[in-house]
Amino acid sequence: MEGYSGLVVEGTYGGQPAIIKLYGPDDEGLDVCQQEVAAYGALAAVQGRLVPRMLGSGHARAGVWFVALEAVPGVPLSRLNPVPAAAAAAAVAALRELHSAVPGFVHGDIRLPNILFVEGGRDAGGSDGWLGGAPKAGSHCVIVDLGMARLGAAEEDVQAEQGLLERLLGV
């Protein structure tokens, strides 16, 4: 799949299922890769919960750089039409918590495809799907694609990003 400034593929990294983002071989690709690695570094405390866990990063070859991320078993909010109220609330809460985790952090590309709804474990009836009812306990949202993230943003930028998500979700 073609991303904003690189190629995104499914694969494995260290034997674990991964999403691998390939950048370059130009300077812009390297800059975006470094920006994404810096964002994941700043968000180390919330990796695996609010953002995917970064499995590794580095130089592949021929000027191509990579970031390997844990594959998250979620559904992009863009595929849920309409977005259920509980999923929308989980998305807003996840972004607020992400902003609180690192003051001045801005995702920079808040869109429904960049927010995954991850369902909790099976309910008592053994059902795997929640779309016909309420989400199960433990359901939450994970925010992906930090390639345009910024650190040290002004508070008004943080608030604007929160407002953008609320408008996208109709909250």
VOFIRO-559532 format. One record per atom (N, C-alpha, C, CB): x, y, z; residue in three letters. Coordinates in steps of 0.05 Angstrom, whole numbers, padded with zeros to 5 digits, always signed. Glycine has a CB too. Layout:
% residues N
XYZALA...
***
This chain:
% residues 171
+00017-00023+00000MET+00000+00000+00000MET+00018+00025+00000MET-00020+00000+00025MET+00011+00044-00015GLU+00026+00069-00017GLU+00018+00088+00006GLU+00022+00083-00044GLU+00038+00097+00021GLY+00032+00116+00043GLY+00039+00144+00035GLY+00048+00108+00068GLY+00037+00163+00053TYR+00043+00191+00048TYR+00070+00195+00036TYR+00040+00207+00074TYR+00091+00183+00048SER+00118+00187+00037SER+00133+00161+00036SER+00132+00207+00055SER+00119+00139+00032GLY+00133+00113+00030GLY+00114+00091+00024GLY+00148+00108+00055GLY+00124+00067+00027LEU+00109+00043+00021LEU+00104+00029+00048LEU+00124+00024+00001LEU+00079+00018+00051VAL+00072+00004+00075VAL+00065-00025+00067VAL+00048+00018+00090VAL+00079-00044+00080VAL+00075-00072+00073VAL+00071-00088+00099VAL+00099-00083+00057VAL+00058-00111+00096GLU+00055-00130+00118GLU+00079-00150+00116GLU+00028-00145+00118GLU+00089-00158+00138GLY+00111-00177+00138GLY+00116-00187+00167GLY+00136-00165+00126GLY+00141-00194+00171THR+00149-00202+00198THR+00175-00187+00205THR+00153-00233+00201THR+00178-00183+00230TYR+00203-00171+00240TYR+00210-00186+00266TYR+00200-00139+00245TYR+00233-00198+00266GLY+00241-00214+00290GLY+00222-00236+00294GLY+00242-00196+00314GLY+00210-00247+00273GLY+00191-00269+00275GLY+00163-00262+00284GLY+00202-00289+00295GLY+00158-00236+00287GLN+00132-00227+00296GLN+00117-00213+00273GLN+00135-00207+00320GLN+00091-00218+00270PRO+00076-00203+00249PRO+00079-00173+00252PRO+00045-00211+00250PRO+00084-00160+00230ALA+00090-00131+00231ALA+00080-00116+00207ALA+00121-00127+00234ALA+00076-00091+00211ILE+00071-00071+00190ILE+00098-00057+00186ILE+00047-00051+00197ILE+00108-00058+00162ILE+00135-00046+00157ILE+00131-00023+00138ILE+00154-00068+00145ILE+00141+00000+00147LYS+00139+00024+00131LYS+00167+00029+00119LYS+00129+00049+00148LYS+00168+00032+00092LEU+00193+00037+00078LEU+00194+00065+00068LEU+00196+00017+00054LEU+00215+00079+00073TYR+00219+00107+00066TYR+00244+00111+00049TYR+00220+00125+00091TYR+00243+00130+00031GLY+00266+00137+00015GLY+00263+00127-00013GLY+00291+00126+00028GLY+00284+00129-00028PRO+00312+00134-00020PRO+00319+00164-00020PRO+00330+00119-00039PRO+00300+00181-00018ASP+00306+00210-00018ASP+00308+00221+00010ASP+00284+00225-00034ASP+00317+00246+00012ASP+00320+00259+00038ASP+00294+00262+00052ASP+00334+00286+00035ASP+00272+00267+00037GLU+00246+00271+00049GLU+00238+00245+00064GLU+00224+00278+00028GLU+00242+00222+00051GLY+00236+00197+00064GLY+00251+00193+00089GLY+00242+00174+00044GLY+00277+00199+00089LEU+00294+00197+00113LEU+00283+00215+00135LEU+00323+00203+00106LEU+00276+00240+00128ASP+00266+00259+00147ASP+00240+00248+00160ASP+00260+00286+00134ASP+00222+00238+00144VAL+00196+00227+00155VAL+00202+00203+00173VAL+00177+00220+00132VAL+00220+00186+00164CYS+00227+00162+00180CYS+00238+00171+00207CYS+00248+00145+00166CYS+00256+00190+00207GLN+00268+00200+00232GLN+00247+00213+00250GLN+00290+00219+00227GLN+00228+00227+00238GLN+00207+00240+00253GLN+00189+00219+00266GLN+00190+00258+00234GLN+00183+00198+00251GLU+00166+00176+00262GLU+00180+00162+00285GLU+00158+00157+00240GLU+00206+00156+00281VAL+00221+00142+00302VAL+00222+00160+00327VAL+00250+00136+00292VAL+00226+00186+00324ALA+00226+00204+00347ALA+00200+00204+00361ALA+00234+00232+00338ALA+00178+00204+00346ALA+00151+00204+00358ALA+00147+00178+00374ALA+00129+00206+00336ALA+00154+00155+00363TYR+00151+00130+00377TYR+00169+00130+00402TYR+00158+00106+00360TYR+00193+00142+00400GLY+00210+00143+00424GLY+00198+00160+00446GLY+00237+00155+00416GLY+00186+00182+00439ALA+00173+00199+00459ALA+00148+00185+00471ALA+00164+00226+00446ALA+00136+00168+00456LEU+00112+00154+00465LEU+00117+00126+00475LEU+00091+00153+00442LEU+00142+00121+00483ALA+00149+00094+00492ALA+00131+00083+00514ALA+00178+00094+00502ALA+00122+00100+00532ALA+00105+00091+00555ALA+00078+00082+00546ALA+00103+00113+00575ALA+00068+00090+00523VAL+00041+00083+00514VAL+00041+00065+00489VAL+00025+00108+00508VAL+00065+00056+00481GLN+00066+00037+00459GLN+00053+00011+00467GLN+00096+00032+00450GLN+00038-00001+00448GLY+00024-00026+00453GLY-00003-00021+00465GLY+00040-00043+00472GLY-00009+00004+00472ARG-00036+00010+00483ARG-00049+00032+00467ARG-00033+00019+00512ARG-00037+00055+00464LEU-00049+00077+00448LEU-00038+00079+00420LEU-00044+00104+00463LEU-00013+00070+00416VAL-00001+00068+00390VAL+00012+00041+00388VAL+00021+00091+00386VAL+00017+00031+00363PRO+00030+00005+00361PRO+00058+00005+00374PRO+00032-00003+00331PRO+00067-00018+00381ARG+00094-00021+00391ARG+00114-00020+00368ARG+00097-00047+00407ARG+00134-00003+00370MET+00155-00002+00349MET+00174-00025+00354MET+00170+00025+00349MET+00177-00043+00334LEU+00193-00067+00337LEU+00222-00061+00329LEU+00182-00089+00320LEU+00226-00042+00311GLY+00253-00035+00302GLY+00252-00014+00281GLY+00267-00060+00293GLY+00275-00004+00275SER+00278+00016+00253SER+00307+00016+00244SER+00269+00045+00263SER+00311+00027+00220GLY+00339+00028+00211GLY+00341+00032+00181GLY+00354+00004+00219GLY+00364+00026+00171HIS+00371+00028+00143HIS+00369+00001+00130HIS+00399+00041+00139HIS+00353-00002+00109ALA+00351-00028+00096ALA+00374-00030+00076ALA+00323-00030+00081ALA+00372-00016+00054ARG+00394-00015+00034ARG+00386+00005+00012ARG+00400-00043+00022ARG+00405+00013-00003ALA+00401+00031-00026ALA+00386+00056-00018ALA+00386+00017-00048ALA+00392+00067+00006GLY+00379+00092+00014GLY+00351+00088+00025GLY+00379+00110-00008GLY+00342+00064+00029VAL+00315+00059+00040VAL+00317+00055+00070VAL+00302+00035+00025VAL+00300+00069+00084TRP+00298+00067+00113TRP+00272+00053+00121TRP+00300+00095+00126TRP+00270+00042+00144PHE+00246+00028+00152PHE+00239+00032+00181PHE+00248-00002+00146PHE+00213+00029+00187VAL+00203+00028+00214VAL+00185+00003+00214VAL+00187+00054+00222VAL+00190-00016+00233ALA+00174-00040+00236ALA+00157-00037+00261ALA+00192-00065+00238ALA+00131-00040+00257LEU+00111-00036+00278LEU+00095-00062+00283LEU+00092-00013+00272LEU+00087-00066+00308GLU+00070-00088+00315GLU+00044-00086+00299GLU+00064-00087+00346GLU+00036-00108+00288ALA+00010-00109+00273ALA-00012-00108+00294ALA+00008-00135+00255ALA-00031-00090+00291VAL-00053-00086+00310VAL-00078-00098+00298VAL-00057-00056+00318VAL-00091-00116+00312PRO-00116-00129+00301PRO-00140-00112+00305PRO-00120-00156+00315PRO-00141-00090+00291GLY-00164-00071+00294GLY-00176-00065+00267GLY-00155-00046+00307GLY-00199-00051+00269VAL-00213-00042+00245VAL-00211-00012+00243VAL-00243-00052+00246VAL-00202-00001+00220PRO-00201+00028+00218PRO-00229+00040+00221PRO-00189+00036+00191PRO-00231+00062+00235LEU-00257+00075+00239LEU-00270+00082+00212LEU-00255+00100+00256LEU-00254+00086+00192SER-00265+00093+00165SER-00281+00070+00154SER-00242+00100+00146SER-00278+00046+00164ARG-00294+00023+00154ARG-00320+00019+00170ARG-00277-00003+00156ARG-00323+00034+00191LEU-00348+00032+00207LEU-00366+00055+00200LEU-00341+00032+00238LEU-00387+00050+00185ASN-00404+00071+00176ASN-00433+00065+00183ASN-00401+00076+00145ASN-00444+00079+00202PRO-00432+00101+00217PRO-00414+00090+00239PRO-00454+00119+00230PRO-00397+00107+00250VAL-00380+00099+00272VAL-00397+00097+00297VAL-00356+00119+00276VAL-00398+00074+00310PRO-00415+00071+00334PRO-00406+00091+00356PRO-00414+00042+00345PRO-00424+00100+00372ALA-00418+00119+00392ALA-00396+00110+00411ALA-00443+00125+00409ALA-00396+00085+00418ALA-00375+00075+00437ALA-00348+00075+00424ALA-00382+00046+00446ALA-00346+00070+00398ALA-00320+00071+00384ALA-00311+00100+00381ALA-00323+00058+00355ALA-00330+00118+00376ALA-00323+00146+00374ALA-00312+00156+00401ALA-00348+00163+00365ALA-00326+00149+00422ALA-00317+00157+00449ALA-00289+00146+00455ALA-00337+00148+00470ALA-00284+00121+00447ALA-00258+00109+00452ALA-00237+00123+00436ALA-00259+00079+00444ALA-00243+00132+00412ALA-00223+00146+00395ALA-00216+00173+00408ALA-00234+00150+00367ALA-00237+00188+00416VAL-00232+00214+00429VAL-00216+00211+00454VAL-00259+00228+00435VAL-00222+00190+00470ALA-00208+00185+00495ALA-00179+00178+00489ALA-00221+00163+00511ALA-00174+00162+00469ALA-00147+00153+00462ALA-00130+00177+00453ALA-00147+00132+00439ALA-00141+00195+00437LEU-00126+00218+00428LEU-00120+00237+00452LEU-00141+00234+00406LEU-00140+00241+00469ARG-00135+00258+00493ARG-00113+00246+00510ARG-00161+00260+00510ARG-00114+00220+00514GLU-00093+00207+00531GLU-00066+00209+00517GLU-00100+00178+00536GLU-00065+00207+00491LEU-00040+00209+00476LEU-00029+00237+00479LEU-00045+00203+00446LEU-00046+00257+00476HIS-00038+00285+00480HIS-00027+00290+00509HIS-00061+00305+00474HIS-00040+00277+00528SER-00032+00280+00556SER-00005+00266+00562SER-00053+00270+00575SER+00000+00244+00548ALA+00024+00228+00553ALA+00049+00244+00546ALA+00023+00202+00536ALA+00048+00260+00525VAL+00071+00276+00517VAL+00061+00304+00511VAL+00086+00263+00492VAL+00063+00322+00530PRO+00054+00350+00525PRO+00067+00361+00499PRO+00060+00368+00549PRO+00051+00373+00482GLY+00061+00384+00457GLY+00062+00364+00435GLY+00088+00395+00462GLY+00052+00340+00439PHE+00051+00320+00418PHE+00027+00325+00400PHE+00050+00291+00429PHE+00031+00325+00374VAL+00009+00328+00354VAL+00013+00306+00334VAL+00008+00356+00341VAL-00007+00290+00328HIS-00006+00268+00309HIS-00001+00279+00281HIS-00032+00252+00309HIS-00014+00300+00274GLY-00009+00313+00248GLY-00025+00302+00224GLY+00019+00311+00242GLY-00038+00279+00228ASP-00053+00267+00206ASP-00077+00252+00217ASP-00035+00248+00189ASP-00092+00265+00234ILE-00116+00253+00246ILE-00137+00250+00225ILE-00126+00269+00270ILE-00142+00225+00217ARG-00163+00217+00199ARG-00174+00190+00208ARG-00153+00215+00169ARG-00198+00183+00200LEU-00211+00159+00210LEU-00195+00134+00202LEU-00239+00156+00199LEU-00182+00133+00178PRO-00166+00109+00172PRO-00142+00105+00191PRO-00156+00110+00144PRO-00133+00126+00205ASN-00110+00125+00223ASN-00117+00118+00252ASN-00095+00150+00222ASN-00142+00111+00256ILE-00151+00103+00283ILE-00164+00076+00281ILE-00171+00124+00295ILE-00153+00056+00295LEU-00163+00029+00295LEU-00179+00023+00319LEU-00140+00009+00292LEU-00202+00011+00316PHE-00219+00002+00338PHE-00211-00027+00343PHE-00250+00005+00332PHE-00201-00032+00368VAL-00193-00059+00375VAL-00213-00069+00395VAL-00164-00058+00387VAL-00225-00091+00388GLU-00246-00103+00405GLU-00233-00118+00428GLU-00264-00120+00389GLU-00247-00118+00451GLY-00238-00133+00474GLY-00242-00163+00469GLY-00252-00124+00500GLY-00238-00179+00489GLY-00240-00208+00487GLY-00269-00217+00481GLY-00231-00222+00512GLY-00272-00243+00477ARG-00299-00253+00470ARG-00319-00248+00493ARG-00297-00284+00465ARG-00343-00243+00485ASP-00364-00239+00506ASP-00373-00266+00516ASP-00388-00222+00495ASP-00391-00265+00536ALA-00400-00290+00549ALA-00413-00309+00529ALA-00418-00284+00571ALA-00426-00298+00508GLY-00439-00315+00489GLY-00421-00326+00468GLY-00461-00300+00476GLY-00395-00319+00469GLY-00376-00330+00450GLY-00375-00315+00423GLY-00381-00358+00445GLY-00390-00293+00421SER-00390-00278+00396SER-00364-00263+00392SER-00414-00258+00396SER-00356-00262+00366ASP-00332-00247+00359ASP-00339-00218+00350ASP-00316-00261+00337ASP-00364-00213+00344GLY-00371-00187+00332GLY-00386-00170+00351GLY-00386-00190+00307GLY-00382-00144+00351TRP-00396-00126+00369TRP-00414-00107+00353TRP-00377-00109+00385TRP-00413-00107+00327LEU-00428-00088+00311LEU-00458-00090+00315LEU-00422-00091+00282LEU-00467-00114+00324GLY-00496-00117+00329GLY-00504-00108+00356GLY-00503-00145+00324GLY-00485-00101+00373GLY-00491-00093+00401GLY-00469-00075+00411GLY-00494-00118+00418GLY-00466-00076+00438ALA-00447-00059+00451ALA-00419-00071+00449ALA-00454-00054+00480ALA-00398-00055+00447PRO-00371-00065+00448PRO-00366-00080+00474PRO-00350-00042+00444PRO-00348-00099+00473LYS-00341-00115+00497LYS-00322-00099+00514LYS-00329-00142+00489LYS-00320-00107+00539ALA-00301-00095+00558ALA-00273-00099+00546ALA-00303-00108+00586ALA-00256-00078+00550GLY-00229-00079+00540GLY-00227-00068+00511GLY-00219-00107+00540GLY-00249-00061+00498SER-00247-00050+00472SER-00235-00022+00474SER-00276-00049+00458SER-00219-00014+00455HIS-00206+00012+00455HIS-00197+00019+00427HIS-00181+00011+00475HIS-00185+00043+00425CYS-00174+00052+00399CYS-00144+00055+00401CYS-00187+00078+00391CYS-00131+00049+00378VAL-00102+00052+00375VAL-00098+00071+00352VAL-00088+00024+00370VAL-00081+00091+00355ILE-00076+00111+00335ILE-00050+00103+00320ILE-00073+00140+00348ILE-00052+00102+00294VAL-00030+00093+00278VAL-00020+00115+00259VAL-00038+00068+00261VAL+00002+00110+00246ASP+00014+00127+00226ASP+00024+00153+00238ASP-00006+00133+00204ASP+00047+00152+00250LEU+00059+00176+00263LEU+00079+00190+00246LEU+00072+00167+00289LEU+00078+00185+00220GLY+00098+00197+00202GLY+00096+00228+00200GLY+00093+00186+00175GLY+00074+00240+00207MET+00071+00269+00207MET+00070+00281+00235MET+00047+00277+00190MET+00076+00264+00255ALA+00074+00273+00283ALA+00095+00295+00288ALA+00079+00250+00302ALA+00088+00312+00307ARG+00106+00334+00316ARG+00107+00333+00346ARG+00097+00362+00305ARG+00131+00339+00356LEU+00135+00343+00385LEU+00139+00372+00390LEU+00159+00325+00395LEU+00131+00382+00413GLY+00135+00410+00420GLY+00115+00429+00407GLY+00162+00418+00412GLY+00092+00419+00399ALA+00071+00436+00387ALA+00059+00454+00408ALA+00050+00419+00373ALA+00047+00476+00399ALA+00033+00494+00417ALA+00007+00482+00426ALA+00028+00521+00403ALA-00002+00490+00450GLU-00027+00479+00461GLU-00051+00483+00442GLU-00033+00492+00488GLU-00051+00506+00428GLU-00074+00510+00409GLU-00073+00490+00386GLU-00072+00539+00398GLU-00050+00480+00378ASP-00048+00459+00358ASP-00059+00433+00368ASP-00019+00456+00348ASP-00053+00427+00394VAL-00063+00403+00406VAL-00093+00404+00408VAL-00050+00399+00435VAL-00104+00427+00417GLN-00133+00430+00419GLN-00146+00429+00392GLN-00140+00456+00433GLN-00133+00440+00371ALA-00145+00440+00344ALA-00146+00411+00334ALA-00128+00457+00325ALA-00126+00395+00340GLU-00127+00367+00332GLU-00149+00351+00345GLU-00100+00353+00337GLU-00153+00357+00371GLN-00175+00344+00386GLN-00202+00352+00374GLN-00174+00351+00416GLN-00205+00378+00368GLY-00229+00387+00356GLY-00234+00375+00328GLY-00229+00418+00353GLY-00213+00372+00312LEU-00215+00359+00286LEU-00227+00331+00289LEU-00188+00359+00272LEU-00216+00316+00307LEU-00226+00288+00311LEU-00255+00289+00319LEU-00210+00273+00331LEU-00262+00306+00337GLU-00290+00308+00346GLU-00309+00315+00323GLU-00293+00328+00369GLU-00300+00333+00306ARG-00316+00340+00282ARG-00319+00316+00263ARG-00304+00364+00267ARG-00297+00302+00258LEU-00297+00279+00240LEU-00317+00258+00250LEU-00269+00267+00237LEU-00318+00255+00277LEU-00336+00235+00289LEU-00364+00245+00295LEU-00324+00225+00314LEU-00368+00271+00291GLY-00395+00282+00297GLY-00401+00282+00327GLY-00416+00267+00283GLY-00380+00284+00344VAL-00383+00283+00373VAL-00388+00312+00383VAL-00358+00271+00387VAL
***
